[in-house]
Amino acid sequence: MAINTFARKEIKFLLNMEQYENLMETLQEYMNPDKYCVGGKEYGIYNIYYDTHDDYLIRESLSKPYYKEKIRLRSYYSPAAPDDTVFLEIKKKIGGIVTKRRVSMTLAESDEYFATRHKPETKKYITEQVFKELDVFLDSYPIAPKQYISYQREAFFGKDNKDFRLTFDRKITERRFDLSLDKESYGNYIIGENQRLMEIKVSDSMPQWLVEKLSELKIYKTSFSKYGRAYQNFVYEQAMTSRKIYISGISMVNNQLMNRSV
């Protein structure tokens, strides 16, 4: 089993194609594609997000608290087979700093863990500690699969600083049914075909060349959560169906969505 731990800032931007293409020309000078993206290749990322029956975790996240957390199961295969490796991740954001801790196992082992808490055998102390953290999370929240999110990603690392990472996501796809990684990737897009969601992941500050390029191209940071946007779209569709609705803490008032933290 493998584990990865991250602590960083994540800054998001929504780009049109002109901005994306102009920025890509500059990136080649300062950044290298990661090993999965050489030659302009992309790779797929496929996720199942877990939440409570009343969507408490995503509702809290959308209220922008100082501290928030979420749990997801991630695969790099679609559809994933029972013996394919998947990653169970807890992602937390505390005062703008994002931490992520994850353990790897097979898809079949993840099903067993959620059903019985039986853990794959490991001799690594840090892996055991993360599983303890996962156990506490599952004891605190009665969760179930609630949202599928997938996307195609290009990723780059700084030539002079490998801790500086930049990604572009497209074809961000969501659905709230067939919630298993052994299903094909399909559903509704949550950004346009001519858009790219860019994330800058840094442990300190952005390099000056990037700050200047973003200013030149009029690229401004935005607040964007893939799971959050998918959930908001779901609530909006429900609201449009009934015209007046209250679901999981979100109201429809004068055709406007109102988030009510519970």
C-alpha positions in Angstrom: 0.0 0.0 0.0 1.1 3.6 -0.7 0.4 6.8 1.0 0.7 10.4 0.0 0.3 13.5 2.2 0.0 17.0 0.9 -0.2 20.4 2.6 -0.5 23.4 0.2 -2.5 26.3 -1.1 -4.8 25.6 -4.0 -5.8 28.6 -6.1 -8.4 28.2 -8.9 -9.1 30.0 -12.1 -11.7 29.4 -14.9 -10.1 30.1 -18.3 -11.5 30.5 -21.8 -9.6 28.9 -24.7 -7.8 32.0 -25.7 -6.4 32.5 -22.2 -5.6 28.8 -22.0 -3.7 28.7 -25.3 -1.7 31.9 -24.5 -0.8 30.7 -21.0 0.4 27.3 -22.4 3.0 29.0 -24.6 4.6 30.6 -21.5 4.3 27.4 -19.4 6.7 25.5 -21.7 9.5 27.9 -20.7 9.1 27.5 -16.9 7.3 24.1 -16.3 7.6 20.5 -17.4 4.6 18.1 -17.9 4.4 15.4 -15.4 5.2 11.8 -16.5 1.6 11.1 -17.5 1.2 14.1 -19.7 4.3 14.0 -22.0 3.5 15.0 -25.6 0.3 16.8 -24.7 -1.4 13.7 -23.2 -4.0 14.0 -20.6 -5.1 11.4 -18.0 -8.4 10.7 -16.5 -9.4 11.1 -12.8 -12.6 9.4 -11.5 -14.0 10.1 -8.1 -16.9 9.0 -5.8 -17.6 11.6 -3.1 -19.3 10.4 0.1 -21.7 12.5 2.2 -24.5 12.1 4.8 -28.1 11.5 3.8 -28.8 15.2 4.0 -25.6 16.3 2.2 -24.2 17.9 5.4 -20.5 17.9 4.3 -21.0 19.7 1.0 -23.5 22.1 2.5 -20.9 23.0 5.2 -18.2 23.4 2.5 -20.4 25.8 0.5 -20.9 28.0 3.5 -17.1 28.6 3.4 -16.2 27.9 7.0 -12.6 28.3 8.4 -12.4 24.5 8.6 -14.0 22.0 6.2 -13.4 18.4 5.2 -14.5 15.8 2.7 -13.9 12.2 1.8 -13.6 10.6 -1.7 -12.6 7.4 -3.4 -10.4 8.1 -6.5 -9.3 5.9 -9.4 -7.2 6.5 -12.5 -9.1 3.8 -14.5 -12.6 3.9 -15.9 -14.2 1.6 -15.4 -12.1 0.2 -12.5 -11.8 -3.5 -12.0 -12.0 -5.1 -8.5 -8.2 -5.6 -8.4 -7.4 -2.1 -9.7 -5.7 0.3 -7.2 -7.9 3.1 -5.8 -7.1 5.9 -3.3 -9.3 6.7 -0.3 -8.6 10.3 0.6 -9.5 12.7 3.3 -9.1 16.3 2.2 -9.2 19.2 4.6 -9.0 22.9 4.3 -8.0 25.0 7.3 -7.7 28.7 6.8 -6.9 28.4 3.2 -4.3 25.6 3.6 -5.3 22.3 2.0 -4.1 19.0 3.4 -4.7 15.6 1.8 -4.0 12.2 3.3 -4.7 9.0 1.4 -4.2 5.3 1.4 -4.2 3.0 -1.5 -6.0 -0.4 -1.8 -7.9 -2.3 -4.5 -11.4 -1.4 -5.4 -12.6 -4.7 -3.8 -10.7 -3.9 -0.6 -12.3 -0.4 -0.5 -15.8 -2.0 -0.7 -14.9 -4.3 2.1 -13.5 -1.5 4.3 -16.7 0.7 3.9 -18.9 -2.3 4.6 -17.1 -3.9 7.6 -14.1 -1.6 8.4 -11.8 -4.5 7.6 -8.5 -3.0 6.5 -5.9 -4.3 4.0 -2.9 -5.7 5.8 -0.1 -3.2 6.2 3.1 -2.9 8.2 3.5 0.9 7.7 2.9 3.0 10.8 1.8 6.1 8.8 -0.7 4.0 6.9 -2.2 2.7 10.1 -2.4 6.3 11.4 -4.3 7.4 8.3 -6.7 4.5 8.7 -7.3 5.6 12.3 -8.2 9.0 11.0 -10.5 7.4 8.4 -12.2 5.4 11.2 -12.8 8.6 13.2 -14.3 10.3 10.2 -16.6 7.3 9.5 -17.6 7.2 13.2 -18.5 10.9 13.0 -20.4 10.9 9.8 -22.9 8.2 8.6 -21.8 8.6 5.0 -22.8 6.9 1.7 -21.8 7.5 -2.0 -23.5 10.7 -3.1 -21.7 12.2 -6.1 -19.6 11.0 -9.1 -17.1 13.4 -10.6 -14.6 12.8 -13.4 -12.4 14.9 -15.6 -9.5 14.9 -18.0 -6.3 16.6 -16.6 -3.1 18.1 -17.8 -0.5 18.5 -15.1 2.8 20.5 -14.9 5.6 20.9 -12.4 8.0 23.8 -12.0 11.4 23.3 -13.6 13.1 25.0 -10.6 10.6 24.0 -7.9 8.9 20.6 -8.1 6.5 21.6 -5.2 4.9 24.1 -7.6 2.2 22.4 -9.6 -0.3 23.6 -12.1 -3.2 21.6 -13.6 -5.9 22.1 -16.3 -9.1 20.1 -16.1 -11.7 19.7 -18.8 -14.8 17.6 -19.4 -15.7 17.8 -15.7 -18.5 15.3 -15.6 -21.0 14.7 -12.8 -23.9 12.4 -11.9 -25.8 11.4 -8.8 -26.6 7.8 -9.8 -24.5 4.8 -10.7 -22.2 5.8 -7.9 -19.5 3.3 -8.3 -16.0 3.4 -9.9 -16.7 0.2 -11.8 -19.1 2.1 -14.0 -18.1 4.0 -17.2 -17.5 7.7 -17.0 -20.6 9.6 -18.2 -23.0 12.3 -17.0 -23.4 16.1 -17.3 -20.6 18.6 -17.9 -20.3 21.4 -15.3 -18.1 23.7 -17.3 -18.2 24.6 -21.0 -16.3 22.7 -23.7 -14.3 25.9 -24.4 -13.3 26.3 -20.7 -10.5 24.9 -18.6 -10.4 24.9 -14.8 -6.9 25.7 -13.8 -5.5 25.0 -10.3 -2.3 26.4 -9.0 -0.9 24.3 -6.1 1.9 25.9 -4.1 3.4 25.6 -0.7 4.3 29.3 -0.4 3.7 31.9 -3.1 3.2 31.9 -6.9 6.3 32.7 -9.0 6.5 36.3 -10.3 6.5 35.3 -14.0 3.1 33.6 -13.5 1.6 36.5 -11.5 2.6 38.8 -14.4 1.2 36.5 -17.1 -2.1 36.1 -15.3 -2.4 39.9 -15.0 -1.6 40.3 -18.7 -4.2 37.7 -19.8 -6.8 39.1 -17.3 -7.1 35.7 -15.6 -8.5 36.2 -12.1 -8.9 33.7 -9.3 -12.3 32.2 -8.5 -14.0 30.1 -6.0 -14.8 26.7 -7.6 -15.6 23.4 -6.1 -16.3 20.5 -8.5 -18.5 18.7 -6.0 -20.0 22.0 -4.8 -20.9 23.1 -8.4 -22.4 19.7 -9.1 -24.5 19.8 -5.9 -25.7 23.4 -6.6 -26.7 22.3 -10.1 -28.7 19.4 -8.6 -30.5 21.7 -6.2 -31.2 24.2 -8.9 -32.8 21.5 -11.1 -34.9 20.4 -8.2 -36.0 24.0 -7.6 -36.9 24.5 -11.2 -39.0 21.4 -11.1 -41.1 22.5 -8.1 -40.5 26.3 -8.3 -40.5 26.5 -4.5 -38.4 24.0 -2.6 -36.3 23.5 0.4 -33.7 20.7 0.1 -30.9 19.9 2.5 -30.6 23.5 3.8 -30.9 25.3 0.5 -34.0 27.4 -0.2 -35.4 28.8 -3.5 -36.5 32.4 -2.8 -37.6 34.7 -5.7 -35.8 32.3 -8.2 -32.5 32.7 -6.2 -30.7 29.9 -4.4 -30.2 30.6 -0.7 -27.7 28.4 1.3 -28.7 27.9 4.9 -26.1 26.3 7.1 -27.6 23.9 9.6 
